Amino acid sequence: MQSTYNLWLVAISVLIATLASYTALDLADRISLLAYARTRQIWLAGGALAMGVGIWSMHFIGMLSFSLSIPIGYDLRVTVYSLLIAVLVSWFALQIVTRKRLGVFRLFAGGVLMGLGIASMHYVGMAAMLMTPAIHYDPVLLVASIVIAIAASTVALWSAYTLRSAERKYVAYKRIGTALIMGVAITGMHYTGMAAANFPAGSICGAAGGIRPEWLAAVVIPAAIVILVVTLAVFHLDARAKFLADSVARLDDHVDRIRGMMR
């Protein structure tokens, strides 16, 4: 069955993946600096939600860029499952990179599990189309997509961890460059997985009466951008407020010491 891609949506999917990657790198750096366990867990949960929504949105925007010669839709229940997988994978990734030490075994084990999670999200999302007969996957491209997901996840974990101790003067530029590489790698996995999918002639989308692609595009794209940008803004404001509070506390301490010396 013939298929086509909307190049504008392909470009947007790369942009969302890059923004999600930058958010993950920024959150990993800042969460690792939090001293209180309860505050860390709150931001880990919030960060996992934002990062998961970003990765999942990139996936579905990539799917929305793909069109067949038949009506397409997505089953709501299966689509939600793929979103939950993305959030869980993101929480797992943030847990790993915000630890004080990241050994080689933990890095590779985390990369494998995270990669398998991202691949699972992708193929569960594909299953939400409820195609009859079922989608046939090219085994070589299927394995290649999983390998790309694992490799990209391992590099992402290593990059997020090493950037925490990078020189602060240039860390923003390094983070942007790394996020772009990660964004391209994540979308590369997605489109490799899409290339592996073969739709037999006469296929019917069982979810054609479910969530319409046009509705998903209208909701997912702005929602993903808003969630990621707001998460970054809130975290930076929280960090700035903490910095100001610490500065005021230090100033009060200096004033008390001066007063004590003058007595």
Secondary structure, 3 states (H helix, E strand, C coil): CCEEECHHHHHHHHHHHHHHHHHHHHHHHHHCCCCCHHHHHHHHHHHHHHHHHHHHHHHHHHHHCEEECCCCCECHHHHHHHHHHHHHHHHHHHHHHCCCCCCHHHHHHHHHHHHHHHHHHHHHHHHCCCEECCCEECHHHHHHHHHHHHHHHHHHHHHHHHHCCCCCCCHHHHHHHHHHHHHHHHHHHHHHHHHHEECCCCCEECCCCCECHHHHHHHHHHHHHHHHHHHHHHHHHHHHHHHHHHHHHHHHHHHHHHHHHHC
